[in-house]
Amino acid sequence: MKYGELMALLKKEGPRQVYLLSGEESYYIDKARDRILAALFPEGSEAMQDALQKLGADTDVDTLIGQIESAPFFADKNVILCPGGRFFKEKKGAEDEKKPARGGKKATPEERLIAVLSSMPPYSYVIFDLREKADKRRKLYKTVDKYGAVLESEAVRAWTIGDWLRDKLLEIGKELDREAYAYFTGAVGMMQQISLSYLDKEFDKLALYTTERRLTRKDLLQVFSSIPEVSGFAMVDAVNAKDVKRALQLLQRQIDDGVYMPLILGLLVRQVRQLWQIKTLMAKGLRGRQLAGPLELNPFIAEKASKASHGFTEAQLKKAFLDLAEADYRLKTGQGGPELLESVIIDLCRKQ
């Protein structure tokens, strides 16, 4: 289940005795763990000290079972945080078991752990933490899913960030106007890797920065303009608008700020490729927000990019792509500098 579903279940039924928090997005794993612990220890952190046990990544099955079955001495519950890599990752070879025990054969370690998790002592709770996708085929996974709860924290992409943004704005009591929303989705779309932890902190700063309920594009600029990818987004936006003067100014600003030129080149390549793909898809009859799926874009950004593509011909985009490939080679071999990118930007900004 997703984070929202897990929190709804926690609020409705209270803590379950077994959790697997897994996936590529650490932000939701950390939040889920903290919310579960808060539900287990409503008295606060002092009550947590005697009851919480943190196990290492090399913890074996016997050690974990021993911790689960050990009655607490100084608290009314026994809460165990355990890395899940040893137990829930895909098996690459012979590990704890290959075949289930039959007849009089001794149970395998995994079978013994499954038996314990299926019938937990009333005083014990286990939270498994796995910062990657779990192997759903494993019996251990199915056991936790049946008797406890599993969080699947998928990596957030630009086109799926809407749920997070809505929840965060609700949390801080803010909203974005249309220009601010366009800026945010466009800037996030330029990020090579989206860090929700970073965005979370920056929006907390925004909540302190302004007392106004509605956040504007200017407010977001105060926070995001220093990020290299976002500065590049502003430059690309100027190219789309055929504003050569502003595009060159933003290019120079990035260079002055020490942004690595191949990174700037990569943003231009990505934009030219995207515009070219849009032209191709539009020739097949797709328009506006219909482009979001094939391009894996936020629908709002897909519609905006679709409008921008009308200002470029396929021949112009093809030439820009080839020029950028040549610029990449020359930059890496020390045969050129910023003038290579300036030339491409000037050509792209020429009105057709």
C-alpha positions as CSV (number, residue, x, y, z in Angstrom):
1,M,0.0,0.0,0.0
2,K,1.0,3.6,-0.4
3,Y,1.9,6.1,2.3
4,G,-1.6,7.6,2.5
5,E,-3.3,4.2,2.7
6,L,-0.9,3.1,5.5
7,M,-1.5,6.3,7.5
8,A,-5.3,5.9,7.1
9,L,-5.0,2.3,8.4
10,L,-2.8,3.4,11.3
11,K,-5.3,6.0,12.3
12,K,-8.3,3.6,12.0
13,E,-6.9,0.5,13.6
14,G,-3.8,1.6,15.5
15,P,-0.3,0.0,15.1
16,R,0.1,-3.5,13.7
17,Q,2.7,-5.7,15.1
18,V,4.7,-6.2,11.9
19,Y,5.6,-3.6,9.2
20,L,7.7,-3.7,6.1
21,L,8.6,-0.2,4.9
22,S,10.2,-0.7,1.5
23,G,10.9,1.2,-1.7
24,E,13.2,3.7,-3.4
25,E,11.7,6.9,-1.9
26,S,13.2,7.3,1.6
27,Y,11.1,10.3,2.4
28,Y,7.9,8.2,2.8
29,I,9.8,5.4,4.6
30,D,11.1,7.9,7.2
31,K,7.7,9.6,7.7
32,A,5.9,6.2,8.0
33,R,8.5,5.0,10.6
34,D,8.2,8.2,12.6
35,R,4.3,8.1,12.6
36,I,4.3,4.4,13.6
37,L,6.7,5.1,16.5
38,A,4.6,8.0,17.6
39,A,1.5,5.8,17.7
40,L,3.4,3.2,19.7
41,F,4.8,5.7,22.1
42,P,2.2,8.5,22.6
43,E,3.9,9.3,25.9
44,G,6.9,10.7,23.9
45,S,10.6,9.9,23.3
46,E,11.4,9.0,27.0
47,A,9.1,6.0,26.9
48,M,10.8,5.0,23.6
49,Q,14.3,4.7,25.1
50,D,13.8,1.5,27.1
51,A,11.5,-0.2,24.6
52,L,13.2,0.5,21.2
53,Q,15.9,-1.8,19.8
54,K,17.8,-1.1,16.6
55,L,19.4,-4.1,14.9
56,G,22.2,-4.1,12.4
57,A,22.2,-5.0,8.8
58,D,24.0,-8.3,9.5
59,T,21.3,-9.5,12.0
60,D,20.5,-13.1,11.3
61,V,17.2,-14.9,11.8
62,D,18.0,-16.5,15.1
63,T,19.0,-13.1,16.6
64,L,15.8,-11.5,15.3
65,I,13.6,-14.3,16.7
66,G,15.4,-14.1,20.0
67,Q,14.7,-10.3,20.2
68,I,11.0,-10.8,19.3
69,E,10.5,-13.5,21.9
70,S,12.3,-11.7,24.7
71,A,9.9,-10.2,27.1
72,P,10.6,-6.5,27.9
73,F,12.0,-5.7,31.4
74,F,11.7,-2.0,31.7
75,A,8.8,-1.2,29.3
76,D,5.4,-2.6,28.4
77,K,6.4,-3.3,24.8
78,N,9.3,-4.5,22.7
79,V,9.8,-2.5,19.5
80,I,12.4,-3.7,17.0
81,L,13.8,-1.7,14.1
82,C,15.4,-4.1,11.7
83,P,17.0,-3.6,8.2
84,G,15.1,-5.6,5.7
85,G,17.8,-6.3,3.1
86,R,18.7,-9.7,4.5
87,F,15.1,-10.9,4.6
88,F,13.2,-9.3,1.7
89,K,15.6,-8.7,-1.2
90,E,15.4,-10.9,-4.2
91,K,17.4,-14.1,-3.7
92,K,20.4,-14.3,-6.0
93,G,21.5,-17.8,-4.9
94,A,21.2,-20.3,-2.1
95,E,20.3,-18.4,1.1
96,D,18.3,-19.5,4.1
97,E,16.1,-22.0,2.1
98,K,15.6,-23.4,-1.3
99,K,12.9,-25.9,-0.5
100,P,10.4,-26.0,2.4
101,A,11.1,-28.5,5.1
102,R,9.1,-31.7,4.8
103,G,8.3,-34.6,7.1
104,G,10.7,-34.8,10.0
105,K,13.2,-32.4,8.5
106,K,14.2,-29.4,10.6
107,A,12.5,-26.1,9.6
108,T,14.6,-23.6,7.8
109,P,15.5,-20.2,9.4
110,E,13.0,-18.5,7.1
111,E,10.2,-20.9,8.0
112,R,10.9,-20.4,11.7
113,L,10.7,-16.6,11.2
114,I,7.5,-16.9,9.3
115,A,6.0,-18.9,12.1
116,V,7.0,-16.3,14.7
117,L,5.7,-13.3,12.5
118,S,2.4,-15.2,12.0
119,S,1.8,-15.4,15.7
120,M,3.6,-12.5,17.4
121,P,4.0,-12.2,21.2
122,P,1.5,-9.5,22.3
123,Y,4.4,-7.3,23.6
124,S,6.5,-7.3,20.5
125,Y,6.5,-5.1,17.3
126,V,8.9,-5.3,14.3
127,I,9.5,-2.6,11.7
128,F,11.5,-3.8,8.8
129,D,13.3,-1.1,6.8
130,L,14.3,-1.7,3.2
131,R,15.5,1.2,1.0
132,E,14.7,-0.6,-2.3
133,K,11.9,-2.7,-3.8
134,A,11.1,-5.9,-1.9
135,D,10.7,-9.3,-3.6
136,K,7.0,-9.9,-3.4
137,R,7.5,-13.6,-4.3
138,R,9.1,-14.4,-1.0
139,K,6.9,-16.2,1.6
140,L,8.3,-13.8,4.2
141,Y,6.9,-10.8,2.3
142,K,3.5,-12.5,1.9
143,T,3.5,-13.2,5.6
144,V,4.1,-9.6,6.6
145,D,1.5,-8.5,4.1
146,K,-1.1,-10.9,5.6
147,Y,-0.4,-10.4,9.3
148,G,1.0,-6.8,9.3
149,A,1.3,-4.1,6.7
150,V,3.6,-3.3,3.8
151,L,4.5,0.2,2.5
152,E,5.6,0.4,-1.1
153,S,7.4,3.7,-1.4
154,E,8.0,4.2,-5.1
155,A,10.4,6.9,-6.4
156,V,8.6,10.1,-7.1
157,R,8.8,11.5,-10.7
158,A,7.9,14.9,-12.0
159,W,4.6,13.6,-13.4
160,T,3.6,11.9,-10.1
161,I,4.5,14.7,-7.6
162,G,1.0,16.2,-7.5
163,D,-0.1,14.1,-4.5
164,W,2.9,15.1,-2.5
165,L,2.5,18.8,-3.4
166,R,-1.2,18.8,-2.5
167,D,-0.5,17.1,0.9
168,K,2.4,19.4,1.7
169,L,0.5,22.6,0.9
170,L,-2.4,21.4,3.0
171,E,0.1,20.7,5.9
172,I,1.6,24.2,5.8
173,G,-1.7,26.0,5.0
174,K,-0.6,27.4,1.7
175,E,-1.7,27.3,-2.0
176,L,0.1,28.1,-5.3
177,D,-1.3,30.6,-7.8
178,R,-1.2,29.5,-11.5
179,E,2.2,31.0,-12.3
180,A,3.7,29.5,-9.2
181,Y,2.3,26.0,-10.0
182,A,3.7,26.3,-13.6
183,Y,7.1,27.3,-12.3
184,F,7.2,24.5,-9.7
185,T,6.1,21.7,-12.0
186,G,8.5,23.0,-14.7
187,A,11.4,23.3,-12.3
188,V,10.8,19.8,-10.8
189,G,10.6,18.4,-14.3
190,M,14.2,19.6,-14.9
191,M,15.6,17.9,-11.8
192,Q,17.7,14.9,-12.5
193,Q,16.7,13.4,-9.2
194,I,13.8,14.6,-7.0
195,S,14.5,14.8,-3.3
196,L,11.3,15.0,-1.4
197,S,13.2,15.6,1.8
198,Y,14.8,18.7,0.3
199,L,11.5,20.0,-1.1
200,D,9.8,19.3,2.2
201,K,12.3,21.5,4.0
202,E,12.2,24.2,1.4
203,F,8.4,24.5,1.6
204,D,8.7,24.6,5.4
205,K,11.0,27.6,4.9
206,L,8.4,29.2,2.5
207,A,5.8,28.8,5.2
208,L,7.9,30.9,7.5
209,Y,9.0,33.3,4.7
210,T,5.6,34.7,3.9
211,T,2.4,35.2,5.9
212,E,0.3,35.2,2.7
213,R,-1.8,32.1,2.1
214,R,-1.2,32.1,-1.6
215,L,2.4,31.5,-2.8
216,T,3.5,33.3,-6.0
217,R,6.2,32.5,-8.5
218,K,8.4,35.2,-6.8
219,D,8.1,33.3,-3.5
220,L,9.3,30.1,-5.1
221,L,12.2,31.9,-6.8
222,Q,13.5,32.9,-3.4
223,V,14.0,29.2,-2.6
224,F,14.6,27.4,-5.9
225,S,16.6,29.8,-8.0
226,S,20.0,28.6,-6.6
227,I,19.5,25.0,-7.8
228,P,21.5,24.4,-11.0
229,E,18.7,22.4,-12.7
230,V,16.2,25.2,-11.9
231,S,18.5,27.9,-13.2
232,G,18.7,25.8,-16.3
233,F,14.9,25.5,-16.4
234,A,14.7,29.3,-16.5
235,M,17.1,29.4,-19.4
236,V,15.2,26.7,-21.3
237,D,12.0,28.5,-20.7
238,A,13.5,31.6,-22.3
239,V,14.6,29.5,-25.3
240,N,11.0,28.2,-25.7
241,A,9.8,31.9,-25.7
242,K,12.5,32.8,-28.3
243,D,13.9,35.4,-25.9
244,V,17.5,35.2,-27.0
245,K,18.7,38.0,-24.7
246,R,17.3,36.5,-21.6
247,A,18.4,33.0,-22.5
248,L,22.0,34.1,-23.0
249,Q,22.0,36.1,-19.8
250,L,20.8,33.0,-17.9
251,L,23.4,30.9,-19.6
252,Q,26.1,33.4,-18.5
253,R,24.7,33.5,-15.0
254,Q,25.0,29.7,-14.7
255,I,28.6,29.8,-16.0
256,D,29.5,32.6,-13.5
257,D,27.9,30.5,-10.7
258,G,30.3,27.6,-11.6
259,V,27.7,25.3,-13.1
260,Y,29.4,22.5,-15.0
261,M,28.9,23.2,-18.7
262,P,28.1,19.6,-19.7
263,L,25.2,19.8,-17.2
264,I,23.9,22.9,-19.0
265,L,24.4,21.1,-22.3
266,G,22.5,18.1,-21.0
267,L,19.5,20.3,-20.1
268,L,19.5,21.7,-23.7
269,V,19.8,18.2,-25.2
270,R,16.9,17.0,-23.1
271,Q,14.7,20.0,-24.1
272,V,15.5,19.7,-27.8
273,R,14.8,15.9,-27.7
274,Q,11.5,16.5,-25.9
275,L,10.4,19.2,-28.4
276,W,11.3,16.8,-31.3
277,Q,9.3,14.0,-29.7
278,I,6.3,16.3,-29.2
279,K,6.4,17.2,-33.0
280,T,6.4,13.5,-33.8
281,L,3.6,12.7,-31.5
282,M,1.5,15.6,-32.7
283,A,1.9,14.4,-36.2
284,K,0.2,11.2,-35.0
285,G,-2.7,13.2,-33.7
286,L,-1.9,13.7,-30.0
287,R,-2.4,17.1,-28.6
288,G,-1.9,19.0,-25.3
289,R,-2.4,16.9,-22.2
290,Q,-2.6,13.7,-24.3
291,L,1.2,14.0,-24.6
292,A,1.7,13.6,-20.8
293,G,1.6,9.8,-20.8
294,P,4.0,9.0,-23.7
295,L,6.4,11.7,-22.5
296,E,6.1,11.0,-18.8
297,L,5.3,14.6,-18.1
298,N,3.0,16.4,-15.7
299,P,-0.1,17.1,-17.8
300,F,0.2,20.9,-17.2
301,I,3.8,20.8,-18.4
302,A,2.9,18.6,-21.4
303,E,0.3,21.2,-22.5
304,K,2.8,24.0,-22.1
305,A,5.5,22.2,-24.0
306,S,3.0,21.4,-26.8
307,K,2.4,25.1,-27.3
308,A,6.1,25.8,-27.2
309,S,6.8,23.2,-29.9
310,H,4.9,25.2,-32.5
311,G,7.7,27.7,-32.5
312,F,10.3,25.2,-33.8
313,T,10.6,23.2,-37.1
314,E,11.8,19.6,-37.2
315,A,14.8,20.8,-39.3
316,Q,15.7,23.4,-36.7
317,L,15.5,20.8,-33.8
318,K,17.5,18.3,-35.8
319,K,20.3,20.8,-36.5
320,A,20.3,21.8,-32.8
321,F,20.6,18.2,-31.7
322,L,23.6,17.6,-34.0
323,D,25.2,20.9,-33.0
324,L,24.8,19.9,-29.3
325,A,26.4,16.5,-30.0
326,E,29.4,18.3,-31.6
327,A,29.5,20.8,-28.7
328,D,29.6,17.9,-26.3
329,Y,32.6,16.3,-28.0
330,R,34.5,19.7,-28.2
331,L,33.8,20.6,-24.6
332,K,35.1,17.2,-23.4
333,T,38.2,17.5,-25.5
334,G,39.0,21.1,-24.6
335,Q,38.3,22.4,-28.1
336,G,35.7,25.0,-27.2
337,G,33.8,26.8,-24.4
338,P,30.6,28.7,-23.7
339,E,30.5,30.0,-27.3
340,L,29.4,26.5,-28.4
341,L,26.3,26.7,-26.2
342,E,25.7,30.3,-27.1
343,S,25.6,29.4,-30.8
344,V,23.0,26.7,-30.3
345,I,20.8,29.0,-28.2
346,I,20.9,31.8,-30.8
347,D,20.0,29.3,-33.6
348,L,17.1,27.9,-31.5
349,C,15.8,31.4,-30.7
350,R,15.6,32.4,-34.4
351,K,12.0,32.7,-35.3
352,Q,10.9,30.5,-38.2
